Amino acid sequence: MKDTFERFDMQKPPVKCRWFLKPVVWAACLPGLLLHRTKIQKTGIKGLKPPYILLGNHNAFFDMNVSSMATFPHFGNYIVAIDGFIGREWLLRQLGCICKRKFTNDIQLVRHLKTVIKKKGIVAIYPEARYSLCGTTAVLPESLGKLCKLFQVPVVLLMCHGHHINHPFWNTRRERKVKPTEAEMKLLFSVNDLEKMTAEEINEKIVREFQYDEYRWQKEHHIRVRDKNRAQDLHKILYQCPSCGTEFRMMGKGIHLVCEACQKTWEMTEYGELKALSGPTEFSHIPDWYEWERENVRAEVEAGTYSSGNLPVEVESLPNARRFIKLGKGTLVHDMNGFRVTVTDEDGDNHEMVKDVPSMYSCHVEYNYLFKHGDCVDLNTLTDTWYVYPQEKLFSVTKMALATEELYFYHLRENGKKVRPGLA
């Protein structure tokens, strides 16, 4: 397959959202806030006008609806992943969106953000760079502190709650009609604060302020979810049985999570807790189960034994925002050296994507991508994105995501570098 595909133009400078599109966006966002009875509390930002940096936690697409209304009457320039531009590049560019390939070091992005600041705009960043897998804080990039110091404009935090409970990333087929949801918009740093603080001190405060737990929030606020399929696909993130230890045999259906190896069953209550139907309840809190899986992955990494094995895969490429290109079939290995994907296309030509451990502090995964393709991990260069779909039944992209992070931190420790909690 001769590579003649046009690449997405990452050099094109961003523009401010066109005036005629702003009313359309606000009109599209407002019904959702009314439906969910969303409450937005603002602290310390009275009289604040652009330019400023807006940092937000990321749990669902609804985050952007809330953000668009929270910054009213101004509109932010949002960083959006390449697949968000598919079939609507012109529109997103006119809205002011800036394209980014996930978990790549992109100097051009910094230039674009600088352009936004110079034009007195709002740089809107979701620094977790993906939807949270289980409603808790994901790893944040260490570059945040340096970025804030570089631009020397106020930094605002928008922390939303309820969006993961309403529309969890592990099952986005339908919303759960959660209400009320809430958000807090507050000033994190003034320009004076940024001048006095080091990049490391800025990072430490961002990490502290970014801590959230959607399932704890649900319990504390007595948010009831009556959906009779509320546990459907919960096994996407809870892939290992804490009773028998078996991986990749969990199944979430209806309101139950079942281990198909030992048949132990848990019920997901209307308040988001887990309850074993027989025997002890190892983890009633979903994030605790998820972190237990992380600890097990960390043990494999530290023992030097972590490996996905040689998985057969199908790969699609996204060189631009027009359409996915079927690249071919091949193999994926994720192990102590990182990711290696080899593909043979229909013409018999070989292609390879190698992402070593130091190059990725985290990775992006999808569950049942586009509701038909299945689970995948997407791997990026500055000019292409590969969507890699394992064809085995016994695997978990969640484990790959956890392992990517644990491998990165293990690499830092082994090379005598400081590991800062919550940062990469």
C-alpha positions in Angstrom: 0.0 0.0 0.0 1.7 3.1 -1.2 1.4 5.9 1.4 -0.1 8.8 -0.7 -2.5 10.0 2.0 -2.6 13.6 2.8 -1.8 14.4 6.4 -3.8 16.6 8.7 -2.5 20.1 8.6 -1.2 20.6 12.2 0.5 23.9 11.3 -2.7 25.9 10.5 -3.1 28.5 13.2 -6.2 28.5 15.3 -8.9 31.1 15.1 -11.4 32.4 17.7 -14.8 30.8 17.5 -16.7 32.6 14.8 -19.3 35.0 16.1 -22.2 33.4 14.2 -21.5 29.9 15.7 -21.5 31.0 19.4 -25.3 31.3 19.7 -25.6 27.9 18.0 -23.2 26.2 20.5 -24.9 27.8 23.5 -28.4 26.8 22.2 -27.1 23.3 21.8 -25.5 23.1 25.2 -28.2 24.7 27.4 -30.9 21.9 27.1 -28.4 19.4 28.6 -27.7 21.6 31.6 -31.4 22.1 32.2 -32.1 18.4 31.8 -29.4 17.5 34.4 -30.2 20.5 36.6 -26.5 21.4 36.5 -25.3 23.8 39.1 -22.2 25.9 38.3 -20.6 27.5 41.3 -18.0 30.2 40.6 -15.3 31.3 43.1 -12.7 34.0 42.8 -13.3 34.8 39.1 -15.6 37.8 39.3 -14.6 40.3 36.6 -12.2 37.8 35.1 -11.8 38.3 31.3 -9.7 36.4 28.8 -6.9 35.7 28.2 -6.7 32.8 30.7 -6.1 29.1 30.9 -9.0 26.8 31.7 -8.2 23.4 33.1 -11.0 20.8 33.4 -11.4 17.2 34.5 -12.6 14.9 31.8 -15.3 12.2 32.1 -17.7 12.6 29.2 -18.5 14.8 26.2 -21.0 16.7 28.5 -17.9 18.3 30.1 -17.7 20.6 27.1 -21.3 21.5 27.3 -20.8 22.7 30.9 -17.6 24.4 30.0 -19.1 26.3 27.1 -21.8 27.7 29.4 -19.4 28.3 32.4 -17.2 30.7 30.3 -20.2 32.5 28.8 -20.2 35.0 27.1 -16.7 34.0 26.1 -15.7 30.9 24.3 -12.6 28.8 24.6 -10.2 27.3 22.1 -10.4 23.5 22.9 -7.7 20.9 22.3 -9.4 18.1 20.5 -8.1 14.6 19.5 -7.7 13.9 15.8 -10.7 11.5 15.6 -13.0 14.3 16.9 -12.3 16.1 13.6 -13.5 13.2 11.4 -16.0 14.5 8.9 -16.3 17.9 10.5 -12.8 19.5 10.3 -14.1 22.8 8.8 -16.7 23.2 11.6 -14.3 22.4 14.4 -11.7 24.8 13.1 -14.3 27.5 12.9 -15.2 26.8 16.5 -11.6 27.4 17.4 -10.6 23.8 18.1 -7.0 22.8 18.0 -6.1 19.3 16.8 -3.8 17.0 18.9 -2.6 13.5 18.5 -2.8 11.9 22.0 0.3 11.4 24.2 2.8 12.9 21.7 5.3 15.7 22.4 3.9 18.4 20.1 5.8 21.7 20.1 3.4 23.1 17.5 0.6 22.8 20.0 2.5 25.2 22.3 2.8 27.7 19.5 -1.0 27.4 18.8 -1.8 28.0 22.5 0.5 31.0 22.5 -1.4 32.4 19.5 -4.7 32.0 21.4 -3.3 33.9 24.4 -2.0 36.7 22.2 -5.5 37.0 20.7 -6.9 37.3 24.3 -8.6 34.0 24.1 -9.2 31.1 26.5 -6.9 28.1 26.3 -9.2 25.2 27.3 -7.3 22.1 28.3 -8.3 18.7 29.6 -4.9 17.7 30.9 -5.9 14.1 31.6 -6.0 13.8 27.8 -8.7 11.2 27.8 -12.0 10.3 29.5 -11.4 8.9 33.0 -11.7 5.1 32.9 -13.3 4.8 36.3 -14.3 8.2 37.4 -11.1 9.2 39.2 -8.2 11.4 38.4 -5.9 10.2 35.6 -2.1 11.0 35.4 -1.4 14.6 34.7 1.6 15.8 32.6 4.4 17.4 34.4 4.6 20.1 31.6 1.5 21.8 33.1 3.5 23.8 35.5 5.9 25.0 32.9 3.0 25.9 30.5 1.4 28.1 33.2 4.7 29.8 33.9 5.3 30.3 30.2 2.0 32.1 29.4 1.7 34.2 32.6 -2.1 34.5 32.5 -4.6 33.5 35.1 -5.3 29.8 35.5 -8.9 28.6 36.2 -10.1 25.2 37.2 -13.4 23.7 36.1 -14.2 20.6 38.2 -17.3 18.7 37.1 -19.1 16.0 39.0 -21.7 13.5 37.9 -20.7 13.2 34.3 -19.0 9.8 34.7 -22.0 8.5 36.7 -24.3 9.7 34.0 -22.3 8.4 31.0 -19.4 6.2 32.1 -16.6 5.7 29.5 -16.8 1.9 29.9 -20.4 2.0 28.5 -21.3 5.1 26.4 -24.3 3.5 24.7 -26.8 5.5 26.7 -26.9 8.1 29.5 -28.4 7.4 32.9 -30.3 10.6 33.3 -28.4 11.6 36.4 -29.4 14.8 38.1 -28.4 17.1 39.5 -24.9 17.3 38.3 -22.6 20.1 39.4 -19.4 22.0 38.6 -17.1 24.4 40.4 -15.2 27.0 38.5 -12.6 28.8 40.5 -9.3 30.7 40.2 -6.3 28.5 40.8 -3.5 31.0 40.1 -3.4 34.7 39.4 -0.5 36.2 37.4 1.0 37.3 40.6 0.8 33.7 42.0 2.6 32.4 38.9 5.4 34.9 39.2 6.1 33.8 42.8 5.8 30.0 42.4 8.1 27.5 40.8 6.8 25.1 38.1 7.0 22.3 40.6 4.9 24.2 43.2 2.3 24.9 40.5 2.2 21.3 39.6 1.7 20.2 43.2 -1.3 22.5 43.6 -2.8 21.4 40.4 -2.6 17.8 41.4 -4.2 18.5 44.8 -7.0 20.5 43.2 -7.6 17.8 40.5 -8.4 15.0 42.9 -11.9 13.6 42.4 -13.8 10.4 42.8 -17.1 10.2 41.0 -18.4 7.1 42.9 -17.6 8.7 46.2 -19.4 11.9 45.0 -22.4 9.8 44.0 -22.6 8.1 47.4 -22.1 11.4 49.4 -24.8 13.2 47.3 -27.2 10.2 47.4 -27.5 10.1 43.6 -29.7 7.2 42.6 -29.2 5.4 39.3 -32.3 3.3 38.5 -31.0 2.1 35.1 -31.5 -1.7 35.0 -28.3 -2.1 32.9 -26.1 0.1 35.1 -23.4 -2.7 35.3 -23.4 -3.5 31.6 -19.8 -3.7 30.4 -18.4 -2.9 33.9 -15.9 -5.7 33.2 -14.2 -3.4 30.7 -12.5 -1.8 33.7 -12.9 -4.5 36.3 -11.3 -7.3 34.3 -9.7 -9.4 37.1 -11.7 -11.4 39.7 -10.6 -10.5 43.3 -12.0 -13.8 44.5 -10.1 -16.3 42.3 -7.6 -14.0 40.7 -8.5 -14.9 37.1 -8.1 -12.2 34.5 -10.3 -11.5 31.4 -13.2 -13.7 32.5 -15.4 -11.0 34.1 -18.7 -10.1 32.6 -21.0 -7.1 33.4 -24.6 -7.6 32.5 -27.7 -5.9 33.7 -27.0 -4.9 37.3 -24.5 -7.7 37.9 -20.8 -8.3 37.5 -20.0 -12.1 37.2 -16.7 -14.0 37.1 -17.2 -16.7 34.5 -14.3 -18.7 36.0 -15.5 -19.1 39.6 -19.1 -17.8 39.2 -18.9 -15.3 42.0 -21.4 -12.5 41.4 -21.6 -8.9 42.6 -24.5 -6.5 42.3 -24.0 -2.9 41.4 -26.4 -1.0 43.6 -28.4 2.1 42.6 -25.8 4.2 44.5 -22.8 2.9 42.6 -21.5 0.4 45.1 -20.7 -3.3 44.6 -22.2 -6.0 46.8 -21.3 -9.7 46.6 -24.3 -12.0 46.4 -22.4 -14.6 48.4 -19.2 -14.6 50.4 -17.3 -11.4 51.3 -17.5 -8.2 49.3 -13.8 -7.7 48.4 -14.3 -4.2 47.0 -17.6 -2.3 47.4 -16.0 0.8 45.9 -15.3 0.5 42.2 -12.1 2.7 42.1 -10.6 0.5 44.9 -11.1 -2.6 42.7 -9.5 -0.7 39.8 -6.5 0.3 41.9 -6.1 -3.3 43.1 -5.7 -4.3 39.5 -3.1 -1.5 39.1 -1.1 -2.9 42.0 -1.1 -6.4 40.4 0.1 -4.9 37.1 2.8 -3.0 39.0 4.0 -6.2 40.6 4.3 -7.8 37.2 6.3 -4.8 35.9 8.6 -4.8 38.9 9.2 -8.5 38.5 10.0 -7.9 34.8 7.4 -10.4 33.7 4.7 -8.1 32.3 3.7 -9.0 28.7 0.4 -9.0 26.7 1.8 -11.9 24.6 1.7 -11.9 20.9 -1.9 -10.7 20.0 -3.3 -10.9 16.5 -4.7 -7.5 15.6 -6.4 -5.5 12.9 -5.2 -2.0 12.4 -6.8 1.2 11.0 -4.8 4.4 10.3 -6.1 8.0 10.6 -3.6 10.2 8.7 -6.2 13.0 8.3 -9.7 13.8 9.4 -11.5 12.4 6.4 -11.8 8.7 7.2 -10.1 5.6 8.7 -7.8 3.6 6.4 -7.8 -0.2 6.8 -4.1 -0.8 7.1 -4.2 -4.6 7.5 -3.7 -7.5 9.9 -0.8 -8.1 12.1 0.4 -8.6 15.7 0.7 -6.5 18.9 3.1 -7.0 21.7 3.0 -4.9 24.8 5.8 -5.8 27.2 8.7 -4.4 29.3 10.0 -2.7 26.1 6.7 -0.9 25.3 4.4 -1.3 22.3 5.4 -3.0 19.0 2.8 -3.4 16.3 3.6 -5.0 12.9 1.1 -5.0 10.1 1.0 -6.5 6.6 -1.3 -4.6 4.1 -3.2 -6.1 1.2 -0.2 -5.5 -1.1 2.1 -7.5 1.1 4.0 -4.4 2.4 5.0 -4.4 6.0 4.4 -1.5 8.5 5.6 -1.1 12.0 4.8 1.2 15.0 7.2 1.1 17.9 6.5 3.1 21.1 9.1 2.5 23.7 8.5 3.0 27.4 10.0 6.5 27.9 8.0 7.9 25.0 4.6 7.3 26.6 3.5 8.0 30.2 0.0 6.8 29.4 -2.0 5.6 26.4 -5.5 6.1 25.1 -7.9 3.1 24.8 -11.4 2.8 23.5 -14.2 0.4 24.5 -16.4 -0.9 21.7 -15.2 1.9 19.5 -17.9 3.5 17.4 -20.2 0.7 18.7 -19.0 -1.8 16.2 -15.2 -2.2 16.1 -14.5 -3.6 19.5 -11.9 -2.5 22.1 -8.7 -0.9 20.9 -5.6 1.0 21.9 -4.6 4.0 19.7 -0.9 4.7 19.2 0.2 8.0 17.8 3.1 9.7 16.0 3.0 13.4 15.0 1.6 12.5 11.6 -0.5 9.4 12.1 -2.7 7.5 14.5 -3.1 3.7 14.5 -6.2 2.1 16.0 -5.1 -1.3 17.0 -7.9 -3.9 17.6 -6.8 -7.2 19.3 -8.7 -10.2 18.0 -8.3 -12.4 21.0 -11.1 -12.8 23.5 -8.8 -13.0 26.6 -7.2 -9.6 26.8 -7.9 -6.2 28.3 -7.0 -2.8 26.9 -7.5 -1.5 30.4 -4.6 -3.6 31.6 -2.5 -2.2 28.8 -3.4 1.4 29.9 -2.4 0.6 33.5 0.8 -1.1 32.4 1.8 1.8 30.2 1.7 4.1 33.2 3.4 1.6 35.5 6.1 0.9 33.0 6.8 4.6 32.6 7.1 5.2 36.4 9.3 2.0 36.7 11.6 3.4 34.0 11.9 6.7 35.9 12.7 4.9 39.2 15.2 2.6 37.5 17.0 5.6 36.0 17.2 7.5 39.3 14.5 10.1 38.4 12.0 11.5 40.8 8.5 10.1 40.6 6.0 12.8 41.6 2.6 11.4 42.7 -0.1 12.3 40.2 2.3 13.6 37.6 4.2 12.2 34.6 
